[in-house]
Amino acid sequence: MNFNIVDFGAQGVAGNNNSAAIQRAIDACAKTGGGRVVVPAGQTFQCGPFKLASHVELHLESGARLSAIPDITLYPEYGLQHLGGEGQKWIHADNAEFISITGAGIIDGCGVQWMKKEEKYFFRMDPGRPFTINLENCRHVTIKGITILDAPFWTIHVLGCNDVLFESLRILNNLKLGNNDGIDIDRSKNVRIVGCHIETDDDCICIKSEEPEHEALYGSCENIIAQNCTMISTSCAVKIGTGTFGVIKNIVIDSCIITRSNRGLGLWVRDGGSICDVIFSNIIIETRIFHPSFWGSGEPIYVTAFSRKAGHPSGTIKNIDFRNIICKSDSGVFIEAEAANTIQNILLDNVRLEITKHPSHPGGFHDRRPCATEGILKKPTAGFFISNAAAVTLKDCAVRWGENPPEYYRHAVESENAPELNITGFRGVSAFPQKYPPMNLR
């Protein structure tokens, strides 16, 4: 049964807040046992927050648009409590099941309208920006086919959810607007991301275990698959971490293409939790260094374990596979921990690097942030750099340097304190073969 929001008082008139009308349609649909709430074609409906309900499908017809009203006073509830006045709820659900958002229409976060001032490389902003879609403790969720534009903050945040499908989404965010992550999976289980295109200033896909008080409620983040996606990010296209207060495990990222990004694939532990049993396979990565206001230095693969606060443990990373990955980048693969044995059992199998300096921003550094120690590590760039990591294997990997390399490009492989480092079938030389050997293993 269909419930058209216009029949409940919604009007596609500029300046009209349609939240109450949309909520009436959702509540009426839920009261009958479920059905479809329709946002009709050809109109833009401005609105503040509204709440989805069990067994209700929110369906946006082609040409329909839901548009956020950029007035933070309309958004009283928070999705997370630790974000410094950010992360209020707009389109949301709590403790619901069998909910869907479908169709060929558009959800517009109007992100630029929330901003304070536009600079050359980024927007300046004041606190107070909502999630676009925020779901907590929901089961059997489908979000399919829609386009989400210009999120002012994290686009989709799922916390403590189970059995979630994201399919054929377009997330098209402003590449200068900070913190507009694409899909954030937080302490959730059995999540599939299939056939999506995501463009964001911040991480396209982020898998995390945030607030420690949620450990007893929701536990680990596990059983996550992302495949057949294309991604563009001014930060990291696929990030696991940095929020790592719990266990993150059983992750597969396969058959994806990453372009025009600052980092490609990244794993961070910072808060005492763990990341384990992860496979990245069949991926093409293009990265380059962006303006210094963005974290990162163009690493296609980045694995680090550092404590966020002095005196606290970083956490651990183990059993991570990178297979069949082609990289064109400003920088090399970077694997580093602040303490021995916190990174273990890393496999790089048929990972091929072509490292070429783009004529943009300076390099010769690596970015460890956030961390309690020195955030920016100034050092020459290696194809593969491994420090304080045990049982790392490079199998059939290769490094090729582009024309006119800068002086800070050095060894194909560099390591320090890397017990059980195993290198087989490696191809490549240093950036300057007459000055430096291909490998510098300490």
Secondary structure as UniProt FT lines:
FT   STRAND          2..4
FT   HELIX           5..8
FT   TURN            14..15
FT   HELIX           19..31
FT   TURN            32..33
FT   STRAND          35..39
FT   TURN            41..42
FT   STRAND          44..47
FT   STRAND          50..51
FT   TURN            54..55
FT   STRAND          56..60
FT   TURN            62..63
FT   STRAND          65..68
FT   HELIX           72..74
FT   STRAND          91..94
FT   STRAND          97..103
FT   STRAND          106..108
FT   HELIX           111..114
FT   STRAND          117..118
FT   STRAND          123..124
FT   STRAND          133..136
FT   STRAND          139..144
FT   STRAND          147..149
FT   STRAND          156..159
FT   STRAND          162..167
FT   STRAND          170..172
FT   TURN            175..176
FT   TURN            178..179
FT   STRAND          183..186
FT   STRAND          189..194
FT   STRAND          197..200
FT   STRAND          205..209
FT   HELIX           212..214
FT   HELIX           215..218
FT   STRAND          221..227
FT   STRAND          230..233
FT   STRAND          236..244
FT   STRAND          247..261
FT   STRAND          263..269
FT   STRAND          274..287
FT   TURN            292..293
FT   STRAND          301..305
FT   TURN            310..311
FT   STRAND          316..329
FT   STRAND          333..337
FT   TURN            340..341
FT   STRAND          343..355
FT   STRAND          365..367
FT   STRAND          376..378
FT   STRAND          384..387
FT   STRAND          389..395
FT   STRAND          398..401
FT   TURN            407..408
FT   STRAND          413..416
FT   TURN            419..420
FT   STRAND          422..424
FT   TURN            433..435
FT   STRAND          439..441
//
